[in-house]
Amino acid sequence: MSDARFQMLYAGHLMDRNTNSMDDPRVPFKPDDWQVKVLDVIDKNESALICCPTSSGKTFISFYAMEKVLRESDDGILVYVAPTKALVNQVTAEIYGRFKKNYKHGNKTTWGIYTREYRENHEKCQILVTVPQILEILVLSPQRISWARNIKRIIFDEVHMIGLDGEEHYDRLLLLSKSSPILALSATIGNPETFHKWIAKSKEIHGPPMRLIKSTKRFSDLQQYVYLP
C-alpha cells in the first residue's frame, strides 16, 4: 500500500483541513472565510442568506450578532426564530451557556424564551428565542409596537421550512421584517441562488441589502460503525 493511500484510509482525522481560516479580532477563534463574510454583513447591518452544511458553525457565528446588539444599546432586541420547540430549547441553552451571567442592562435581561407552552424573561430581554407563530403575534400586536421598533436583527434558523405546510408564518415574517436586517440560516437549500433572489426582492425596497453566503465543505467526521451489543 502506498503512503498516500495509507494516510487517506487510516490517518484522515490527523490531517489539517484547509478551510481558509484566518485570524480575526472580532471573535476568539479563527473563522473560516465564509464566517468572515458573515461578520462583515453583521457589522454593516446588512442581511444575508447563509447556506452551509450541518455543524459548520452557522449558529455559533450568530452569537456575534447577539453580542453586537448587547454592546450597542440597552434597548436593542435580537430575535432568534426556530421552527420547533425542541430547537428553541436547544438554542436557548446555548445562549444561556454563553451569557450565563445573564447581565442586566437597566431593567433588561440578556435572554428570554417564548413558546406557547413556556415563557421566561420574554418582556424584558434583549435576545428572544421563539417560534415563528409567536413572533408574528408579537409583531402584529398593538400593545407591542414600541417593542417591535427596538428589533435590531432577526435570525431565521432552518429557513428552508418556509416551503412546508403550516410554515406560512415564515413568509409573512419576511415581509413584516422589511426594515430589520436578517440572517436566514439553512443547511439544505438545493437552489440557494433562486431562493436568495426571492428573499432579496421582498426586502429590496425598505430593507438593507441581502447577501448570499454559501459553503459546501462539511466539517463533521462521519464514520460508519456497526454496533453489536
Backbone hydrogen bonds in HBPLUS format (Angstrom, degrees):
<---DONOR---> <-ACCEPTOR-->    atom                        ^
c    i                          cat <-CA-CA->   ^        H-A-AA   ^      H-
h    n   atom  resd res      DA  || num        DHA   H-A  angle D-A-AA Bond
n    s   type  num  typ     dist DA aas  dist angle  dist       angle   num
A0006-PHE N   A0002-SER O   2.99 MM   4  6.22 160.6  2.03 152.9 158.6     1
A0007-GLN N   A0003-ASP O   2.97 MM   4  6.20 160.8  2.01 151.6 156.3     2
A0008-MET N   A0004-ALA O   3.03 MM   4  6.29 159.1  2.08 147.8 153.3     3
A0009-LEU N   A0005-ARG O   2.96 MM   4  6.11 152.2  2.04 148.6 155.7     4
A0010-TYR N   A0006-PHE O   2.92 MM   4  5.94 165.6  1.94 155.4 159.0     5
A0011-ALA N   A0007-GLN O   2.85 MM   4  4.68 147.8  1.95 125.9 133.5     6
A0014-LEU N   A0011-ALA O   3.03 MM   3  5.40 154.4  2.10 111.0 119.2     7
A0015-MET N   A0012-GLY O   3.25 MM   3  5.46 160.3  2.29 107.5 113.3     8
A0022-MET N   A0031-PRO O   3.06 MM   9  5.94 147.4  2.17 151.6 157.9     9
A0027-VAL N   A0024-ASP O   3.33 MM   3  6.15 164.6  2.35 124.5 126.9    10
A0035-GLN N   A0032-ASP O   3.03 MM   3  5.19 122.6  2.37 100.7 115.8    11
A0036-VAL N   A0032-ASP O   3.03 MM   4  6.40 147.9  2.14 154.6 163.9    12
A0037-LYS N   A0033-ASP O   3.25 MM   4  6.59 150.0  2.35 140.8 148.0    13
A0038-VAL N   A0034-TRP O   3.14 MM   4  6.47 145.8  2.26 138.2 147.0    14
A0039-LEU N   A0035-GLN O   2.94 MM   4  6.28 156.7  2.00 148.2 154.1    15
A0040-ASP N   A0036-VAL O   2.99 MM   4  6.28 154.3  2.05 147.8 154.5    16
A0041-VAL N   A0037-LYS O   2.99 MM   4  6.27 153.3  2.07 143.6 150.8    17
A0042-ILE N   A0038-VAL O   2.94 MM   4  6.23 159.9  1.99 154.6 159.4    18
A0043-ASP N   A0039-LEU O   2.97 MM   4  6.21 162.1  2.01 150.2 154.8    19
A0044-LYS N   A0040-ASP O   3.02 MM   4  6.20 143.4  2.16 144.2 153.7    20
A0046-GLU N   A0041-VAL O   2.98 MM   5  5.15 172.6  1.99 156.9 155.2    21
A0045-ASN N   A0042-ILE O   3.08 MM   3  5.08 160.1  2.12 105.3 111.0    22
A0047-SER N   A0209-PRO O   2.89 MM 162  5.94 167.2  1.90 173.4 170.7    23
A0211-ARG N   A0047-SER O   2.82 MM 164  6.10 165.3  1.84 131.0 133.9    24
A0048-ALA N   A0182-ILE O   3.05 MM 134  6.52 147.1  2.16 146.1 156.2    25
A0184-ALA N   A0048-ALA O   2.92 MM 136  6.31 167.1  1.93 160.1 164.4    26
A0049-LEU N   A0211-ARG O   2.78 MM 162  6.20 155.8  1.84 155.5 159.9    27
A0213-ILE N   A0049-LEU O   2.90 MM 164  6.12 174.1  1.90 162.4 163.5    28
A0050-ILE N   A0184-ALA O   2.75 MM 134  5.96 168.8  1.76 163.8 167.7    29
A0186-SER N   A0050-ILE O   3.06 MM 136  6.40 141.6  2.21 170.4 170.8    30
A0051-CYS N   A0213-ILE O   2.87 MM 162  6.34 156.5  1.93 154.8 162.3    31
A0215-SER N   A0051-CYS O   2.98 MM 164  6.47 151.8  2.06 155.4 158.1    32
A0052-CYS N   A0186-SER O   3.15 MM 134  6.61 143.8  2.29 155.1 160.6    33
A0056-SER N   A0053-PRO O   3.29 MM   3  5.67 138.1  2.48 137.4 132.1    34
A0061-ILE N   A0057-GLY O   3.03 MM   4  6.06 158.6  2.08 144.4 148.5    35
A0062-SER N   A0059-THR O   3.12 MM   3  5.15 130.9  2.37  95.1 108.7    36
A0063-PHE N   A0060-PHE O   3.15 MM   3  5.62 157.0  2.21 108.1 115.0    37
A0064-TYR N   A0061-ILE O   3.16 MM   3  5.82 152.1  2.25 112.8 119.0    38
A0065-ALA N   A0062-SER O   3.03 MM   3  5.26 125.8  2.34 101.4 114.4    39
A0066-MET N   A0062-SER O   3.29 MM   4  6.75 151.1  2.38 145.2 152.9    40
A0067-GLU N   A0063-PHE O   2.90 MM   4  6.22 162.3  1.94 154.6 158.8    41
A0068-LYS N   A0064-TYR O   2.95 MM   4  6.13 149.8  2.04 143.9 152.2    42
A0069-VAL N   A0065-ALA O   3.15 MM   4  6.41 157.1  2.20 145.5 150.1    43
A0070-LEU N   A0066-MET O   3.03 MM   4  6.33 162.6  2.06 153.3 158.2    44
A0071-ARG N   A0067-GLU O   2.86 MM   4  5.96 145.6  1.98 143.4 153.1    45
A0072-GLU N   A0068-LYS O   3.06 MM   4  6.15 153.7  2.13 149.0 154.3    46
A0077-ILE N   A0150-ASN O   2.92 MM  73  5.75 145.9  2.03 150.4 145.4    47
A0152-LYS N   A0077-ILE O   2.71 MM  75  5.59 162.0  1.74 152.9 158.4    48
A0078-LEU N   A0126-GLN O   2.78 MM  48  6.14 161.4  1.81 161.4 165.5    49
A0128-LEU N   A0078-LEU O   2.94 MM  50  6.38 158.1  1.99 159.9 166.1    50
A0079-VAL N   A0153-ARG O   3.08 MM  74  6.56 158.8  2.12 155.0 160.0    51
A0155-ILE N   A0079-VAL O   2.84 MM  76  6.26 163.2  1.87 161.7 166.8    52
A0080-TYR N   A0128-LEU O   2.76 MM  48  6.09 165.8  1.78 160.8 165.9    53
A0130-THR N   A0080-TYR O   2.98 MM  50  6.37 160.8  2.02 163.5 168.3    54
A0081-VAL N   A0155-ILE O   2.73 MM  74  5.93 175.2  1.73 173.4 175.1    55
A0157-ASP N   A0081-VAL O   2.86 MM  76  5.99 171.3  1.87 171.7 174.4    56
A0082-ALA N   A0130-THR O   3.01 MM  48  6.36 162.1  2.04 162.2 166.5    57
A0088-VAL N   A0084-THR O   3.00 MM   4  6.28 152.3  2.08 145.3 153.9    58
A0089-ASN N   A0085-LYS O   2.91 MM   4  6.16 159.1  1.95 150.6 154.9    59
A0090-GLN N   A0086-ALA O   3.02 MM   4  6.28 154.1  2.09 143.4 150.8    60
A0091-VAL N   A0087-LEU O   2.91 MM   4  6.07 171.0  1.92 154.9 156.5    61
A0092-THR N   A0088-VAL O   2.93 MM   4  6.02 158.2  1.98 146.9 153.8    62
A0093-ALA N   A0089-ASN O   3.00 MM   4  6.17 153.9  2.07 143.6 150.1    63
A0094-GLU N   A0090-GLN O   3.09 MM   4  6.43 151.9  2.17 145.4 153.0    64
A0095-ILE N   A0091-VAL O   2.89 MM   4  6.18 158.2  1.94 153.2 159.1    65
A0096-TYR N   A0092-THR O   2.79 MM   4  5.97 159.8  1.83 149.9 156.1    66
A0097-GLY N   A0093-ALA O   2.89 MM   4  6.07 151.4  1.97 142.1 149.8    67
A0098-ARG N   A0094-GLU O   3.01 MM   4  6.24 146.2  2.13 140.7 149.6    68
A0099-PHE N   A0095-ILE O   2.77 MM   4  5.90 159.2  1.82 155.1 161.1    69
A0102-ASN N   A0099-PHE O   2.85 MM   3  5.55 159.1  1.89 121.7 128.8    70
A0105-HIS N   A0108-LYS O   2.99 MM   3  4.96 146.8  2.11 122.7 133.0    71
A0108-LYS N   A0105-HIS O   2.91 MM   3  4.96 160.6  1.94 120.4 124.9    72
A0109-THR N   A0124-LYS O   2.67 MM  15  5.97 153.6  1.74 146.3 154.7    73
A0126-GLN N   A0109-THR O   2.99 MM  17  6.46 126.2  2.29 149.2 164.0    74
A0126-GLN N   A0110-THR O   3.30 MM  16  5.28 145.1  2.43 107.8 117.3    75
A0127-ILE N   A0110-THR O   2.82 MM  17  5.96 130.5  2.06 145.4 161.0    76
A0112-GLY N   A0127-ILE O   2.77 MM  15  6.11 130.5  2.01 165.6 163.1    77
A0129-VAL N   A0112-GLY O   2.94 MM  17  6.27 159.3  1.99 144.9 149.9    78
A0113-ILE N   A0120-GLU O   2.95 MM   7  5.37 155.0  2.01 149.5 157.8    79
A0120-GLU N   A0113-ILE O   2.90 MM   7  5.37 155.3  1.96 150.0 151.4    80
A0114-TYR N   A0129-VAL O   3.07 MM  15  6.45 150.3  2.16 162.1 163.8    81
A0115-THR N   A0118-TYR O   2.75 MM   3  5.22 159.8  1.79 161.4 167.6    82
A0124-LYS N   A0121-ASN O   3.31 MM   3  5.61 150.1  2.40 107.1 115.2    83
A0135-LEU N   A0131-VAL O   3.21 MM   4  6.50 166.0  2.23 159.6 163.7    84
A0136-GLU N   A0132-PRO O   3.00 MM   4  6.20 160.0  2.04 154.7 159.7    85
A0137-ILE N   A0133-GLN O   3.20 MM   4  6.46 154.9  2.26 142.6 149.0    86
A0138-LEU N   A0134-ILE O   2.93 MM   4  6.24 159.5  1.98 153.7 159.3    87
A0139-VAL N   A0135-LEU O   2.87 MM   4  6.04 166.3  1.89 156.3 159.4    88
A0140-LEU N   A0136-GLU O   3.13 MM   4  6.17 152.2  2.21 144.2 150.8    89
A0141-SER N   A0138-LEU O   3.30 MM   3  5.21 151.5  2.39  97.4 105.7    90
A0144-ARG N   A0141-SER O   2.97 MM   3  5.26 156.7  2.03 109.6 117.2    91
A0148-ALA N   A0144-ARG O   2.86 MM   4  6.06 163.3  1.88 158.4 162.3    92
A0149-ARG N   A0145-ILE O   3.08 MM   4  6.32 147.0  2.19 146.3 155.1    93
A0150-ASN N   A0147-TRP O   3.07 MM   3  5.42 147.2  2.18 106.9 116.5    94
A0151-ILE N   A0148-ALA O   3.21 MM   3  5.48 167.6  2.23 110.8 114.0    95
A0154-ILE N   A0181-PRO O   3.12 MM  27  6.62 153.1  2.20 149.6 157.9    96
A0183-LEU N   A0154-ILE O   2.97 MM  29  6.50 144.8  2.10 147.1 155.0    97
A0156-PHE N   A0183-LEU O   2.76 MM  27  6.12 155.0  1.82 156.4 165.2    98
A0185-LEU N   A0156-PHE O   2.78 MM  29  6.05 169.2  1.80 162.2 165.7    99
A0161-MET N   A0158-GLU O   3.05 MM   3  6.02 170.4  2.06 127.4 130.3   100
A0159-VAL N   A0185-LEU O   2.92 MM  26  5.85 163.1  1.94 161.3 164.1   101
A0162-ILE N   A0159-VAL O   3.10 MM   3  5.86 163.7  2.13 121.8 124.4   102
A0163-GLY N   A0160-HIS O   3.48 MM   3  6.50 173.2  2.48 126.0 124.7   103
A0164-LEU N   A0161-MET O   3.05 MM   3  5.52 171.7  2.06 121.1 123.6   104
A0167-GLU N   A0164-LEU O   3.15 MM   3  5.61 157.0  2.21 134.4 134.4   105
A0170-TYR N   A0167-GLU O   3.21 MM   3  5.96 150.2  2.30 117.0 121.7   106
A0172-ARG N   A0168-GLU O   3.24 MM   4  6.65 164.0  2.27 154.0 156.3   107
A0173-LEU N   A0169-HIS O   2.86 MM   4  6.01 155.5  1.92 150.7 158.2   108
A0174-LEU N   A0170-TYR O   3.00 MM   4  6.19 152.9  2.07 150.4 156.4   109
A0175-LEU N   A0171-ASP O   3.32 MM   4  6.68 147.5  2.44 142.4 150.6   110
A0176-LEU N   A0172-ARG O   2.86 MM   4  6.12 152.3  1.93 146.4 155.2   111
A0177-SER N   A0173-LEU O   2.90 MM   4  5.92 131.6  2.14 142.5 153.2   112
A0180-SER N   A0177-SER O   3.12 MM   3  5.26 145.3  2.24 104.9 115.2   113
A0195-PHE N   A0191-ASN O   3.06 MM   4  6.25 170.9  2.07 161.7 164.7   114
A0196-HIS N   A0192-PRO O   2.79 MM   4  5.81 152.8  1.87 144.5 152.3   115
A0197-LYS N   A0193-GLU O   3.06 MM   4  6.30 156.9  2.11 146.0 151.3   116
A0198-TRP N   A0194-THR O   3.16 MM   4  6.45 152.7  2.24 146.4 153.5   117
A0199-ILE N   A0195-PHE O   3.06 MM   4  6.37 164.3  2.08 153.3 156.6   118
A0200-ALA N   A0196-HIS O   2.80 MM   4  5.90 167.0  1.81 156.1 160.6   119
A0201-LYS N   A0197-LYS O   3.03 MM   4  6.08 148.8  2.13 138.5 145.8   120
A0202-SER N   A0198-TRP O   3.31 MM   4  6.60 145.5  2.44 139.8 148.0   121
A0202-SER N   A0199-ILE O   3.04 MM   3  5.21 123.2  2.38  98.8 113.2   122
A0203-LYS N   A0200-ALA O   3.19 MM   3  5.26 144.1  2.33  97.9 108.1   123
A0204-GLU N   A0200-ALA O   2.94 MM   4  5.79 116.2  2.36 144.5 159.8   124
A0207-GLY N   A0203-LYS O   2.84 MM   4  4.89 134.4  2.05 135.8 149.7   125
